[in-house]
Amino acid sequence: MKELSAEIGIIGGTGVSYHELFSSTERRKVHTPYGSTSDDLVIGEHKGKSIAFISRHGRSHTIPPHLVNNRANIWALKSLGVSRILAPSAVGSLKDNIQPGDIVISNQFIDFTKKREYTFYDGRQVCHISSADPFCSELIQVANSAANNTGCRAHVNSTYLCIEGPRFSTRAESKFFRENLSADVIGMTVVPECVLAREMEICYVSIATVTDYDVWSRDPVSSEKIIMVVKENIKKISKLLSKMIPEIPKLRNTCICPTALDGAFV
């Protein structure tokens, strides 16, 4: 079996696949110390860049957000040489001006998850990774530029509220998140995915597409409604990723991600 490698990883969220990005691919199962990945990794090339794609929820979307094996997924990407991760996902909006169909590129998160595996350092070494600026500043700029160049309505400097799931929020919770936490969007996947990437010194950017207004608005959110909007957003995300990938610099000179572990160990 030939050795495979990739520069960029894509963790595909709800409805996002690799078919519109890759012309030729090779599927590879990667064994990890943390168990099975969500799916096999698909390695291919796009505009001169080597890409590894993994479906966050599995090929047939059978893994709920609270059961995604994030440690295995991140470890597998790192083992292939990935130094950048592009992470599309679907989110709900907590703000009137952030509309269904919009792109949200967050620079902060608030963690309301409860029982996930948050670190690679569970013993022997204690690691206090900094989460002050949890997303890659360079990739945020690349994503925002690509969104503007493709005509997407995008929001930056936004805060992603991550809840445990798989249920959606109550009206009281949604009102609390919106009014007291001032979060911009709500989802179920960015934590601990981005934290684990930082522990591996991998650059990570969240590229979220808005599917609904959560339940602070008049109509309750439903999976059926979300899937309808997701289908409309898939081409938009593929176009954005296609524009982003060739614009990602070869060297990582302007972000803190490559040296994230410096001074993190006790």
C-alpha positions in Angstrom: 0.0 0.0 0.0 1.5 3.3 -1.0 2.0 6.0 1.5 -0.4 8.9 1.3 -0.2 12.4 2.6 -2.2 15.6 2.5 -1.6 19.3 3.2 -5.2 20.3 3.9 -7.9 18.5 5.7 -11.7 19.1 5.2 -14.1 17.8 7.9 -17.3 17.7 6.0 -20.4 18.7 7.9 -24.1 18.1 7.2 -24.5 17.5 3.5 -21.0 18.5 2.5 -19.1 15.9 0.4 -15.9 15.7 -1.6 -17.5 14.9 -5.0 -17.5 18.5 -6.4 -13.9 19.1 -5.2 -11.9 16.1 -6.3 -11.4 14.7 -9.8 -9.6 11.5 -8.6 -9.5 10.1 -5.1 -8.2 7.2 -3.0 -10.0 6.0 0.1 -8.0 5.0 3.1 -8.9 3.6 6.5 -6.6 5.1 9.2 -6.2 3.3 12.5 -5.8 5.5 15.5 -5.0 5.1 19.2 -8.4 6.6 19.9 -10.6 4.1 18.0 -12.4 4.4 14.7 -12.7 7.6 12.7 -16.1 8.8 11.6 -15.4 7.3 8.1 -12.6 6.4 5.8 -10.5 9.3 4.7 -10.7 10.3 1.1 -7.4 11.7 -0.3 -7.4 13.7 -3.5 -6.1 16.8 -5.2 -7.7 20.2 -5.9 -5.9 22.9 -7.9 -2.5 21.6 -7.0 -3.1 21.1 -3.3 -3.4 17.6 -1.7 -6.6 17.2 0.4 -7.8 14.7 2.9 -11.6 14.6 3.4 -13.5 13.0 6.3 -17.2 13.1 6.8 -17.8 14.2 10.4 -21.1 12.3 10.8 -20.2 9.3 8.6 -20.9 8.6 5.0 -24.7 8.1 5.6 -24.9 10.7 8.4 -25.4 8.0 11.1 -23.2 9.6 13.9 -24.9 12.3 16.0 -22.8 15.3 17.1 -22.3 14.1 20.7 -20.9 10.8 19.5 -18.4 12.0 16.9 -14.9 10.6 17.7 -13.1 13.9 17.3 -9.8 12.7 18.7 -9.7 9.9 16.1 -10.6 12.2 13.3 -8.0 14.9 14.2 -5.3 12.3 14.9 -5.9 10.6 11.6 -5.6 13.9 9.7 -2.4 14.8 11.5 -0.9 11.4 10.7 -1.3 12.2 7.0 0.6 15.5 7.4 -2.4 17.8 7.5 -1.5 21.3 8.8 -4.7 23.1 7.9 -8.3 22.1 8.6 -11.3 23.6 6.9 -14.5 22.7 8.8 -17.9 23.3 7.2 -20.9 22.9 9.4 -24.6 23.8 9.7 -25.7 26.2 12.4 -28.7 28.2 13.6 -28.7 32.0 13.8 -29.1 33.9 17.1 -29.2 37.3 15.4 -31.7 39.0 13.2 -29.1 40.1 10.7 -27.6 36.6 10.2 -30.0 35.0 7.8 -30.5 31.4 6.6 -28.1 30.9 3.7 -25.4 33.2 5.1 -21.9 32.1 5.8 -20.5 32.6 9.3 -16.7 32.5 10.0 -16.3 32.6 13.7 -13.3 33.8 15.7 -14.6 32.8 19.2 -16.7 30.0 20.7 -18.7 29.5 23.9 -18.7 25.9 25.1 -22.0 24.4 26.4 -21.1 20.8 25.7 -21.0 18.4 28.6 -19.4 15.0 28.1 -17.0 14.9 25.2 -13.3 14.0 25.0 -11.7 17.4 25.1 -7.9 16.7 25.0 -5.2 14.3 23.9 -3.5 14.8 27.2 -5.4 12.7 29.8 -2.4 11.5 31.8 1.4 11.5 32.1 1.5 15.0 30.6 -0.7 17.9 31.6 -1.4 20.4 28.8 -3.2 23.7 29.2 -3.6 24.8 25.6 -4.6 28.4 25.1 -8.0 29.0 23.7 -7.9 32.8 23.8 -8.1 32.9 20.0 -9.3 29.4 19.1 -9.5 29.7 15.3 -6.6 30.3 12.9 -6.3 34.0 12.1 -4.8 33.4 8.7 -7.5 30.9 7.6 -10.2 33.3 8.8 -8.8 36.0 6.4 -8.6 33.5 3.5 -12.2 32.3 4.1 -13.5 35.9 4.3 -11.7 36.9 1.2 -13.0 33.8 -0.7 -16.6 34.5 0.5 -16.4 38.1 -0.8 -14.9 36.9 -4.1 -17.7 34.4 -4.6 -20.5 36.7 -3.7 -21.5 34.9 -0.5 -23.0 37.0 2.3 -20.5 36.3 5.1 -20.1 37.4 8.7 -16.7 37.4 10.5 -15.8 38.2 14.1 -18.7 36.0 15.2 -19.1 33.8 18.2 -20.2 30.2 17.8 -22.1 28.7 20.7 -21.6 24.9 20.9 -24.2 22.8 22.6 -24.2 19.1 23.4 -27.2 18.0 21.3 -28.5 16.0 19.7 -31.7 17.8 20.7 -32.4 21.3 19.7 -32.7 24.1 22.3 -35.8 25.0 24.3 -37.3 28.4 23.8 -36.0 29.5 27.2 -32.5 28.3 26.4 -32.4 29.9 23.0 -33.6 33.2 24.5 -30.9 33.0 27.2 -28.1 32.2 24.6 -29.3 35.1 22.4 -29.9 37.8 25.1 -27.4 36.9 27.9 -24.4 35.3 26.0 -24.6 37.5 22.9 -23.6 34.5 20.7 -24.2 34.8 17.0 -24.8 31.3 15.9 -25.5 28.0 17.6 -24.3 24.5 16.6 -23.1 21.2 17.9 -19.8 20.4 16.4 -17.0 23.0 16.7 -16.0 21.9 20.3 -13.8 20.0 21.0 -12.9 19.7 17.3 -11.1 23.0 17.1 -9.4 22.5 20.5 -8.0 19.2 19.5 -6.7 20.7 16.3 -4.9 23.3 18.3 -3.4 20.6 20.5 -2.0 19.1 17.3 -0.8 22.5 16.2 -3.1 22.4 13.2 -4.6 25.6 11.8 -8.4 25.3 12.0 -11.3 27.5 10.6 -15.0 27.0 11.1 -17.1 27.8 8.0 -20.7 27.6 9.0 -23.8 28.0 6.9 -27.0 29.2 8.6 -30.0 27.0 8.2 -32.5 28.5 10.6 -33.3 31.1 13.3 -33.3 28.6 16.1 -36.4 28.8 18.4 -36.1 32.4 19.7 -38.0 33.2 16.5 -41.6 32.2 15.8 -41.3 28.8 14.3 -39.6 25.8 16.0 -36.5 24.4 14.3 -36.9 21.0 12.7 -34.5 18.6 11.0 -36.7 18.6 7.9 -36.5 22.3 7.5 -32.8 22.3 8.1 -32.1 19.6 5.4 -34.0 21.7 2.9 -31.8 24.7 3.5 -28.7 22.5 3.7 -29.3 21.2 0.2 -29.4 24.8 -1.1 -26.2 25.6 0.7 -24.1 22.7 -0.5 -23.1 24.3 -3.8 -22.3 27.6 -2.0 -19.9 25.8 0.4 -18.3 23.8 -2.4 -17.7 27.0 -4.4 -16.2 28.7 -1.3 -13.9 25.8 -0.5 -12.8 25.7 -4.1 -11.9 29.3 -4.0 -10.1 29.0 -0.6 -7.9 26.1 -1.2 -5.5 27.6 -3.8 -5.3 30.8 -1.8 -3.9 29.1 1.3 -0.2 29.9 1.6 2.3 27.1 1.7 4.1 28.4 4.8 2.4 29.2 8.1 4.1 32.5 9.1 1.3 34.7 10.3 -0.7 32.7 12.9 0.1 31.2 16.3 -1.1 27.7 15.5 2.3 26.1 14.6 3.6 26.9 18.1 0.5 26.4 20.1 2.2 23.9 22.5 5.0 26.2 23.4 4.6 26.8 27.2 1.5 24.7 27.4 2.9 21.8 29.5 3.1 21.7 33.2 
